[in-house]
Amino acid sequence: MTTDVTTNLLEDARDVLPEIVDIRRRLHAEPELGLQLPKTQAVVAADLESLGIEGHRGRSTTSVTAFIDGARPGPTILVRADMDALPLTEETGLDFASTVEGRMHACGHDTHVAMLLGAARLLIDRRRDFAGRVLLMFQPGEEGFHGARYMLDEGLLDEQGVTGAFALHVTTHYASGTVNLKPGPEMAAGDTIRITVRGRGGHASAPHAAADPITVAAEIVLALQVMITRRVDVFDPAVITIANIAAGTTTNIIPETAFIQGTMRTVSEQTRVATREHVRRVAAGIAAAHDVTADVEIEPGYPVTVNDPAFAEFVEGVAAELVGAEQVARMPAPIMGAEDFSYVLQRVPGAMVFLGARPADLDPATAPQNHSNRVVFDEDAMAVGSALYAAVALRHLGR
């Protein structure tokens, strides 16, 4: 693929932007959660059918997959869009705001779906220009439901000859239309920590006759933060956030138990394993010092999202041709959020990038971020996203 063809991709993406925006807004108005997204699945399948592409629906989830075949046999590249929304009530004031109470596309997955459908339009027009296949992956359940793993278990990569994988994610953290990425570890693994402190209940006037689990739980929370600063290498970081504490029923009763839970995020498997053991040791040791017990459960979440260095550099070059080198940047450090595209990248060399979509009239310091119920994305950036999906696919198949 030449530079001229790359330029044409962006121009053509801008031509189909009204169609992409319309799809995005329809999805935005009717957000769905988790692994079962029947309305979203129907929109994707119908749009693919209108393009003459056969969509295959998942068995265990409402996923959709489809192939776009080039003119000649060759390898396969996977390009992915996640589809699920978040459980919060939208307060953006947009004309196409969510019509479903307590649900909102606050992470921009509606834009991902629309951009990949836009890329499908660009790729169909260029079937004669490439050898091989593009595998479109429309995935439910990214927001904590392991949707990518379900699709892999159904055989997504089996016997498909997939030699590369690519995904993008919109964010208001970066200026609209910019492409941001990091070779190697780009996003953290995310595990869930649950600790139940078990003491002995009693009267609030006589704490010495009881074993107060609340004070022990409070000490554990603080000790975990100290542990992070003293037991974890700052250059291979971990983040522990205790986000929920529950105990007691009233003011004058010392309860039997106190419950705390939160997340643990790491960017290497070595630190992930070590930090789990640190959590268990801190909780058990503090509990023992106060003659109570602490039951620790650590639920594994998504693995570290690791961009293949060579593939990331390849994507960086394609993006620079597409939008200009000044619009492409390397992220200085990993993001401590987690992402289930990591499951795909464990199997196939590939990369994920962050597409800036912050409206120009918003202050970077105060613009609502992803997962805010006030977040608004610049829809003009979607032309860049569609073109980038297509450009990476075409260039990879031409390598």
Salt bridges, closest charged atoms under 4 A:
ASP12 OD2 - ARG126 NH2 2.57
GLU19 OE1 - ARG121 NE 2.83
ASP22 OD2 - ARG26 NE 3.24
GLU30 OE2 - LYS39 NZ 3.18
ASP47 OD2 - ARG121 NH1 2.81
ASP69 OD1 - ARG133 NE 2.54
ASP82 OD2 - ARG80 NH2 3.64
ASP82 OD2 - HIS109 NE2 3.18
ASP82 OD1 - HIS112 ND1 2.59
ASP84 OD1 - HIS109 ND1 3.18
GLU90 OE1 - HIS28 NE2 3.02
GLU91 OE1 - ARG374 NH2 2.89
ASP110 OD2 - ARG24 NE 2.79
ASP110 OD2 - HIS28 ND1 2.78
GLU142 OE1 - HIS109 NE2 3.69
GLU143 OE2 - HIS109 NE2 3.44
GLU143 OE2 - HIS371 NE2 3.41
ASP158 OD1 - ARG347 NH2 3.77
ASP191 OD1 - ARG272 NH2 2.66
ASP191 OD2 - ARG276 NH2 3.11
GLU219 OE1 - HIS290 NE2 2.88
GLU269 OE1 - ARG272 NH1 3.47
GLU277 OE2 - ARG280 NE 3.97
ASP291 OD2 - ARG200 NH1 3.75
ASP295 OD2 - ARG198 NE 2.57
GLU297 OE2 - ARG194 NH1 3.50
GLU299 OE1 - ARG194 NH1 2.77
GLU313 OE2 - ARG330 NH2 3.85
GLU316 OE2 - ARG330 NE 2.97
GLU321 OE1 - ARG395 NH2 2.93
GLU339 OE2 - ARG80 NH2 2.42
ASP340 OD1 - ARG80 NH2 2.97
GLU379 OE2 - ARG24 NH1 2.88
GLU379 OE1 - ARG25 NH2 2.73
